[in-house]
Amino acid sequence: MPMTRRGRTRERGETQGFMRVLGDRETKLILGAALPCIEGDEIVHALLDIMATKAPYTVIERCVHIHPTVSELIPTLPGALEPFG
């Protein structure tokens, strides 16, 4: 997910980077993520919590994050999952 159209990233002038999450379609588990973006070091903790509890990534879609923050994009990540391979 590119960062160019996000309010907080534009506000800070930090539109470089992206968020990418790898998930298993069958188990709906998060397998990993790449977050080379502003506040990626904070965003990763929300994903780690889901991974540690072995909850399906669909749980994230029901979460509400404070606006405007970069982490408010987390609930949109499962909808952006694409086939791998």
PyMOL commands that set and color helices and strands:
alter all, ss='L'
color gray80, all
select helices_A, chain A and resi 7-12+40-53+57-62+71-76+78-80
alter helices_A, ss='H'
color red, helices_A
select strands_A, chain A and resi 20-23+30-34
alter strands_A, ss='S'
color yellow, strands_A
deselect
rebuild
show_as cartoon
